[in-house]
Amino acid sequence: MDQILRNLTRSCSMQYLKHTAEYFKPEVLILTCVEAASGGFLSSGLQPDLHAAMLCSPGNLIPHSKLYGKEVLGSEVASLEWAANQGNLRHVIVCGHANCQILEELRKLRDGTTSSSRLSPLLSWLTRHGNSTLTRFERYEMDRLQPMTFQGTSPKELWDAYVDPQGHWTDIDQFSQVNVLQQVQNVSSHGFLKPSLKSGALQLHGMWLDNSQQSAYLFSREQQRFVQITDDNIDLLLKSSNTLVK
């Protein structure tokens, strides 16, 4: 707290606050997990002039549009709509990370090692909005060498993904990557984004961070998998990833 207050008194911080208050209309919205945001690795790549906003939720879960009218969707979807309504939004990035302990809690609920009769607010959130990831991962476990098929803005818009056919990642990391792709599908389900997604004005991406190795991966629709981002392949990735849904 002491460091936060002292940083706020610096002139550069005050100038940035003034800039965002007057001009901030995000061009990039990053939907990430509260664990990834607290690590600092993701925020280190953001500069004030990028006009990027970060939206954090436990497990980077975003409620699907099918829940409209059945329950309160929460601030995540409301924030997503706010960013879209500003008129400058060009990229939405769903970002997961390695060794996600929040998603591990979701897996424990499935395995029965956490009692569902004593749900906390966090576990209730995971149970309500993480079931689609659990179902997807159970199908993936049946044959990890086969691609998973995800839906874009309509049932006719489909795209395939391989997660870890070489068996490089741990189960929780594979689970986290599957979750990123499932949340991409959830984001694309919202009607207020569909016109921009279909026209190409808005692009939707899946990203995954390995914090311990300080490496980042972007899902390539062309290669149908997460590809590590390096200085040598950024231009190629930008072309091949383009957008996951249309």
C-alpha positions as a LaTeX table, in Angstrom:
\begin{tabular}{lrrr}
\hline
Residue & $x$ (\AA) & $y$ (\AA) & $z$ (\AA) \\
\hline
Met1 & 0.00 & 0.00 & 0.00 \\
Asp2 & 2.85 & 2.36 & 0.84 \\
Gln3 & 4.40 & 1.87 & $-2.61$ \\
Ile4 & 1.07 & 2.38 & $-4.37$ \\
Leu5 & 0.43 & 5.67 & $-2.59$ \\
Arg6 & 3.98 & 6.93 & $-3.25$ \\
Asn7 & 3.74 & 6.00 & $-6.94$ \\
Leu8 & 0.49 & 7.93 & $-7.26$ \\
Thr9 & 2.18 & 11.13 & $-6.12$ \\
Arg10 & 4.67 & 11.02 & $-8.98$ \\
Ser11 & 3.92 & 13.41 & $-11.81$ \\
Cys12 & 4.06 & 10.66 & $-14.47$ \\
Ser13 & 1.37 & 8.69 & $-12.63$ \\
Met14 & $-0.87$ & 11.73 & $-12.34$ \\
Gln15 & $-0.40$ & 12.55 & $-16.03$ \\
Tyr16 & $-1.37$ & 8.98 & $-16.91$ \\
Leu17 & $-4.50$ & 9.19 & $-14.74$ \\
Lys18 & $-5.46$ & 12.44 & $-16.47$ \\
His19 & $-4.84$ & 10.87 & $-19.88$ \\
Thr20 & $-7.01$ & 7.83 & $-19.18$ \\
Ala21 & $-9.81$ & 9.90 & $-17.68$ \\
Glu22 & $-10.03$ & 12.11 & $-20.77$ \\
Tyr23 & $-9.12$ & 9.87 & $-23.68$ \\
Phe24 & $-9.19$ & 6.21 & $-22.70$ \\
Lys25 & $-11.08$ & 4.08 & $-25.18$ \\
Pro26 & $-9.50$ & 0.62 & $-25.20$ \\
Glu27 & $-8.26$ & $-0.85$ & $-28.45$ \\
Val28 & $-7.18$ & $-4.06$ & $-26.72$ \\
Leu29 & $-8.98$ & $-5.92$ & $-23.94$ \\
Ile30 & $-7.12$ & $-8.71$ & $-22.14$ \\
Leu31 & $-9.30$ & $-11.19$ & $-20.27$ \\
Thr32 & $-7.07$ & $-12.96$ & $-17.79$ \\
Cys33 & $-6.95$ & $-14.77$ & $-14.47$ \\
Val34 & $-6.40$ & $-12.88$ & $-11.23$ \\
Glu35 & $-3.33$ & $-15.06$ & $-10.63$ \\
Ala36 & $-1.72$ & $-14.10$ & $-13.96$ \\
Ala37 & $-2.41$ & $-10.42$ & $-13.40$ \\
Ser38 & $-0.86$ & $-10.47$ & $-9.93$ \\
Gly39 & 2.34 & $-12.03$ & $-11.30$ \\
Gly40 & 3.26 & $-8.88$ & $-13.21$ \\
Phe41 & 4.55 & $-10.75$ & $-16.28$ \\
Leu42 & 1.50 & $-9.85$ & $-18.34$ \\
Ser43 & 1.24 & $-6.22$ & $-17.26$ \\
Ser44 & 4.94 & $-5.67$ & $-17.99$ \\
Gly45 & 4.13 & $-5.72$ & $-21.70$ \\
Leu46 & 1.47 & $-3.02$ & $-21.44$ \\
Gln47 & 2.27 & 0.65 & $-21.96$ \\
Pro48 & $-0.15$ & 3.57 & $-21.45$ \\
Asp49 & $-0.08$ & 4.48 & $-25.15$ \\
Leu50 & $-1.32$ & 1.00 & $-26.13$ \\
His51 & $-4.84$ & 1.84 & $-24.93$ \\
Ala52 & $-5.15$ & $-1.65$ & $-23.45$ \\
Ala53 & $-7.43$ & $-2.67$ & $-20.60$ \\
Met54 & $-7.16$ & $-5.75$ & $-18.43$ \\
Leu55 & $-10.21$ & $-7.62$ & $-17.12$ \\
Cys56 & $-9.50$ & $-10.20$ & $-14.42$ \\
Ser57 & $-11.66$ & $-13.05$ & $-13.19$ \\
Pro58 & $-10.91$ & $-16.26$ & $-11.27$ \\
Gly59 & $-9.70$ & $-18.77$ & $-13.84$ \\
Asn60 & $-10.23$ & $-16.19$ & $-16.64$ \\
Leu61 & $-13.81$ & $-17.46$ & $-16.92$ \\
Ile62 & $-16.33$ & $-15.49$ & $-18.99$ \\
Pro63 & $-20.02$ & $-16.47$ & $-18.75$ \\
His64 & $-21.64$ & $-17.75$ & $-21.94$ \\
Ser65 & $-24.49$ & $-15.75$ & $-23.48$ \\
Lys66 & $-26.88$ & $-18.69$ & $-22.98$ \\
Leu67 & $-27.12$ & $-17.59$ & $-19.35$ \\
Tyr68 & $-28.93$ & $-14.36$ & $-20.30$ \\
Gly69 & $-32.17$ & $-14.16$ & $-18.35$ \\
Lys70 & $-31.32$ & $-17.15$ & $-16.16$ \\
Glu71 & $-28.99$ & $-15.38$ & $-13.75$ \\
Val72 & $-26.94$ & $-12.24$ & $-13.27$ \\
Leu73 & $-23.89$ & $-12.67$ & $-15.51$ \\
Gly74 & $-21.62$ & $-10.48$ & $-13.41$ \\
Ser75 & $-19.26$ & $-7.63$ & $-14.10$ \\
Glu76 & $-17.10$ & $-9.59$ & $-16.58$ \\
Val77 & $-19.65$ & $-9.53$ & $-19.39$ \\
Ala78 & $-20.72$ & $-5.99$ & $-18.48$ \\
Ser79 & $-17.10$ & $-4.83$ & $-18.73$ \\
Leu80 & $-16.72$ & $-6.61$ & $-22.06$ \\
Glu81 & $-19.77$ & $-4.81$ & $-23.41$ \\
Trp82 & $-18.52$ & $-1.46$ & $-22.07$ \\
Ala83 & $-15.19$ & $-1.90$ & $-23.88$ \\
Ala84 & $-16.98$ & $-2.80$ & $-27.11$ \\
Asn85 & $-19.30$ & 0.20 & $-26.82$ \\
Gln86 & $-16.38$ & 2.67 & $-26.69$ \\
Gly87 & $-15.96$ & 2.19 & $-30.44$ \\
Asn88 & $-12.20$ & 1.57 & $-30.62$ \\
Leu89 & $-11.95$ & $-2.07$ & $-29.60$ \\
Arg90 & $-9.89$ & $-4.06$ & $-32.13$ \\
His91 & $-8.56$ & $-7.05$ & $-30.19$ \\
Val92 & $-9.86$ & $-9.23$ & $-27.36$ \\
Ile93 & $-7.27$ & $-11.60$ & $-25.88$ \\
Val94 & $-8.30$ & $-14.47$ & $-23.60$ \\
Cys95 & $-5.19$ & $-15.24$ & $-21.57$ \\
Gly96 & $-4.58$ & $-18.23$ & $-19.28$ \\
His97 & $-1.42$ & $-19.32$ & $-17.52$ \\
Ala98 & 0.60 & $-22.28$ & $-16.26$ \\
Asn99 & 0.05 & $-23.91$ & $-12.87$ \\
Cys100 & $-3.27$ & $-22.14$ & $-12.30$ \\
Gln101 & $-4.27$ & $-22.96$ & $-8.75$ \\
Ile102 & $-7.76$ & $-21.57$ & $-9.23$ \\
Leu103 & $-8.43$ & $-24.01$ & $-12.06$ \\
Glu104 & $-6.92$ & $-26.74$ & $-9.92$ \\
Glu105 & $-9.74$ & $-26.06$ & $-7.45$ \\
Leu106 & $-12.21$ & $-26.58$ & $-10.29$ \\
Arg107 & $-10.60$ & $-29.93$ & $-11.09$ \\
Lys108 & $-10.84$ & $-30.94$ & $-7.43$ \\
Leu109 & $-14.56$ & $-30.25$ & $-7.51$ \\
Arg110 & $-14.86$ & $-32.64$ & $-10.44$ \\
Asp111 & $-12.74$ & $-35.29$ & $-8.75$ \\
Gly112 & $-14.68$ & $-35.01$ & $-5.50$ \\
Thr113 & $-11.67$ & $-33.98$ & $-3.39$ \\
Thr114 & $-13.48$ & $-30.72$ & $-2.52$ \\
Ser115 & $-16.90$ & $-30.97$ & $-0.92$ \\
Ser116 & $-19.58$ & $-29.33$ & $-3.05$ \\
Ser117 & $-21.76$ & $-28.98$ & 0.06 \\
Arg118 & $-19.46$ & $-26.28$ & 1.43 \\
Leu119 & $-19.08$ & $-24.00$ & $-1.56$ \\
Ser120 & $-17.42$ & $-20.66$ & $-0.98$ \\
Pro121 & $-18.04$ & $-17.67$ & $-3.28$ \\
Leu122 & $-14.99$ & $-18.69$ & $-5.32$ \\
Leu123 & $-16.04$ & $-22.33$ & $-5.63$ \\
Ser124 & $-19.58$ & $-21.29$ & $-6.51$ \\
Trp125 & $-18.21$ & $-19.12$ & $-9.33$ \\
Leu126 & $-16.06$ & $-21.97$ & $-10.62$ \\
Thr127 & $-18.93$ & $-24.44$ & $-10.43$ \\
Arg128 & $-21.33$ & $-22.13$ & $-12.24$ \\
His129 & $-19.06$ & $-20.99$ & $-15.05$ \\
Gly130 & $-16.42$ & $-23.72$ & $-15.29$ \\
Asn131 & $-18.63$ & $-26.68$ & $-16.17$ \\
Ser132 & $-18.18$ & $-26.15$ & $-19.91$ \\
Thr133 & $-14.40$ & $-26.42$ & $-19.49$ \\
Leu134 & $-14.77$ & $-29.56$ & $-17.37$ \\
Thr135 & $-16.98$ & $-31.18$ & $-19.99$ \\
Arg136 & $-14.60$ & $-30.18$ & $-22.77$ \\
Phe137 & $-11.58$ & $-31.54$ & $-20.89$ \\
Glu138 & $-13.30$ & $-34.85$ & $-20.16$ \\
Arg139 & $-13.83$ & $-35.34$ & $-23.89$ \\
Tyr140 & $-10.22$ & $-34.35$ & $-24.52$ \\
Glu141 & $-8.98$ & $-36.94$ & $-22.00$ \\
Met142 & $-10.64$ & $-39.72$ & $-24.00$ \\
Asp143 & $-8.20$ & $-39.16$ & $-26.87$ \\
Arg144 & $-5.63$ & $-36.41$ & $-26.46$ \\
Leu145 & $-4.27$ & $-36.94$ & $-29.97$ \\
Gln146 & $-7.52$ & $-35.89$ & $-31.63$ \\
Pro147 & $-8.44$ & $-32.24$ & $-32.25$ \\
Met148 & $-11.20$ & $-30.50$ & $-30.37$ \\
Thr149 & $-13.76$ & $-28.55$ & $-32.35$ \\
Phe150 & $-14.95$ & $-25.15$ & $-31.15$ \\
Gln151 & $-17.72$ & $-22.89$ & $-32.38$ \\
Gly152 & $-17.37$ & $-19.33$ & $-33.61$ \\
Thr153 & $-20.14$ & $-16.79$ & $-33.92$ \\
Ser154 & $-22.54$ & $-19.40$ & $-35.36$ \\
Pro155 & $-22.85$ & $-23.20$ & $-35.47$ \\
Lys156 & $-21.48$ & $-23.10$ & $-39.03$ \\
Glu157 & $-18.28$ & $-21.35$ & $-37.98$ \\
Leu158 & $-16.07$ & $-24.10$ & $-36.54$ \\
Trp159 & $-12.35$ & $-24.32$ & $-35.79$ \\
Asp160 & $-10.15$ & $-27.15$ & $-34.54$ \\
Ala161 & $-7.46$ & $-27.20$ & $-31.87$ \\
Tyr162 & $-4.78$ & $-29.59$ & $-30.67$ \\
Val163 & $-3.58$ & $-29.00$ & $-27.13$ \\
Asp164 & $-0.64$ & $-31.24$ & $-26.28$ \\
Pro165 & $-0.25$ & $-34.26$ & $-28.58$ \\
Gln166 & 3.42 & $-34.59$ & $-27.54$ \\
Gly167 & 2.56 & $-34.81$ & $-23.84$ \\
His168 & 4.82 & $-31.88$ & $-22.90$ \\
Trp169 & 2.55 & $-30.14$ & $-20.39$ \\
Thr170 & 1.18 & $-31.26$ & $-17.04$ \\
Asp171 & $-2.51$ & $-32.08$ & $-16.70$ \\
Ile172 & $-3.30$ & $-28.77$ & $-15.03$ \\
Asp173 & $-1.51$ & $-26.86$ & $-17.81$ \\
Gln174 & $-3.39$ & $-28.80$ & $-20.48$ \\
Phe175 & $-6.59$ & $-28.07$ & $-18.56$ \\
Ser176 & $-5.69$ & $-24.37$ & $-18.51$ \\
Gln177 & $-5.08$ & $-24.30$ & $-22.26$ \\
Val178 & $-8.38$ & $-26.06$ & $-22.95$ \\
Asn179 & $-10.03$ & $-23.48$ & $-20.70$ \\
Val180 & $-8.59$ & $-20.59$ & $-22.75$ \\
Leu181 & $-10.11$ & $-22.03$ & $-25.92$ \\
Gln182 & $-13.45$ & $-22.65$ & $-24.22$ \\
Gln183 & $-13.55$ & $-19.07$ & $-22.96$ \\
Val184 & $-12.79$ & $-17.82$ & $-26.48$ \\
Gln185 & $-15.94$ & $-19.64$ & $-27.57$ \\
Asn186 & $-17.87$ & $-18.13$ & $-24.65$ \\
Val187 & $-16.75$ & $-14.61$ & $-25.58$ \\
Ser188 & $-17.78$ & $-15.09$ & $-29.21$ \\
Ser189 & $-21.29$ & $-16.11$ & $-28.13$ \\
His190 & $-22.24$ & $-12.57$ & $-27.09$ \\
Gly191 & $-24.42$ & $-10.78$ & $-29.58$ \\
Phe192 & $-22.94$ & $-7.33$ & $-29.02$ \\
Leu193 & $-19.60$ & $-8.62$ & $-30.40$ \\
Lys194 & $-20.82$ & $-10.71$ & $-33.34$ \\
Pro195 & $-21.17$ & $-7.95$ & $-35.97$ \\
Ser196 & $-17.60$ & $-6.74$ & $-35.35$ \\
Leu197 & $-16.25$ & $-10.29$ & $-35.28$ \\
Lys198 & $-17.97$ & $-11.21$ & $-38.53$ \\
Ser199 & $-16.76$ & $-8.06$ & $-40.31$ \\
Gly200 & $-13.20$ & $-8.47$ & $-39.07$ \\
Ala201 & $-13.21$ & $-5.14$ & $-37.25$ \\
Leu202 & $-12.69$ & $-7.07$ & $-34.00$ \\
Gln203 & $-10.25$ & $-9.95$ & $-33.62$ \\
Leu204 & $-10.39$ & $-12.58$ & $-30.89$ \\
His205 & $-7.25$ & $-14.36$ & $-29.72$ \\
Gly206 & $-6.22$ & $-17.10$ & $-27.30$ \\
Met207 & $-2.99$ & $-16.66$ & $-25.32$ \\
Trp208 & $-1.28$ & $-18.73$ & $-22.65$ \\
Leu209 & 1.59 & $-17.78$ & $-20.32$ \\
Asp210 & 4.25 & $-19.96$ & $-18.74$ \\
Asn211 & 5.25 & $-17.62$ & $-15.93$ \\
Ser212 & 8.11 & $-19.75$ & $-14.61$ \\
Gln213 & 9.79 & $-19.80$ & $-18.02$ \\
Gln214 & 8.74 & $-16.23$ & $-18.85$ \\
Ser215 & 7.36 & $-17.42$ & $-22.16$ \\
Ala216 & 4.09 & $-16.66$ & $-23.92$ \\
Tyr217 & 2.09 & $-18.69$ & $-26.43$ \\
Leu218 & $-0.46$ & $-17.52$ & $-28.99$ \\
Phe219 & $-3.00$ & $-19.88$ & $-30.49$ \\
Ser220 & $-2.54$ & $-20.14$ & $-34.25$ \\
Arg221 & $-5.68$ & $-21.04$ & $-36.14$ \\
Glu222 & $-3.51$ & $-22.04$ & $-39.08$ \\
Gln223 & $-1.33$ & $-24.41$ & $-37.01$ \\
Gln224 & $-4.26$ & $-25.37$ & $-34.75$ \\
Arg225 & $-2.20$ & $-25.14$ & $-31.57$ \\
Phe226 & $-0.52$ & $-22.76$ & $-29.14$ \\
Val227 & 2.78 & $-21.51$ & $-30.57$ \\
Gln228 & 5.51 & $-19.91$ & $-28.47$ \\
Ile229 & 5.99 & $-16.25$ & $-29.28$ \\
Thr230 & 9.54 & $-15.26$ & $-30.22$ \\
Asp231 & 11.12 & $-12.26$ & $-31.88$ \\
Asp232 & 11.55 & $-14.35$ & $-35.02$ \\
Asn233 & 7.94 & $-15.45$ & $-35.47$ \\
Ile234 & 5.84 & $-12.50$ & $-34.30$ \\
Asp235 & 5.03 & $-11.27$ & $-37.80$ \\
Leu236 & 4.14 & $-14.78$ & $-38.96$ \\
Leu237 & 1.99 & $-15.40$ & $-35.89$ \\
Leu238 & 0.11 & $-12.16$ & $-36.38$ \\
Lys239 & $-0.81$ & $-13.29$ & $-39.88$ \\
Ser240 & $-1.63$ & $-16.91$ & $-39.01$ \\
Ser241 & $-3.50$ & $-16.26$ & $-35.78$ \\
Asn242 & $-5.45$ & $-13.30$ & $-37.15$ \\
Thr243 & $-8.65$ & $-14.14$ & $-35.32$ \\
Leu244 & $-10.03$ & $-17.38$ & $-33.94$ \\
Val245 & $-13.66$ & $-16.73$ & $-34.76$ \\
Lys246 & $-15.64$ & $-15.04$ & $-37.51$ \\
\hline
\end{tabular}
